[in-house]
Amino acid sequence: MPPEWNVSDDELAAGTICPTPDCGALAVAYRSSNGTSVERPRFFEFTCPRCGIQFTVAETELIFQSVPKSWLLAKIQVA
C-alpha cells in the first residue's frame, strides 16, 4: 500500500451526498475514534470532492457513520 494513503485504524468515516443541485457526489469526512468525548458529534462537516462546497449535515441525515477508514480503501494486490 502506498505510504501517501496514510491509513490509520483509529479514524472513523461518515458519508453523505452533496446537497448542491446537479452534483450529488459522495462526500466523506473522517474523525478520530479516540476522541476525548464519549458522545458522538451531532453534526458533521464535509467538503464535496466534486464541486468544493463546504456544508454541515446532522447525524440523522448521514448515509453511514462510524465506519473504520480502512474499510473504504480497496486493498489491491498486483501480480
Secondary structure, 3 states (H helix, E strand, C coil): CCHHHCCCCCEEEEEEECCCCCCCCEEEEEEECCCCCCCCCCEEEEECCCCCCEEEEEHHHCCEEEEEHHHHCCCCCCC
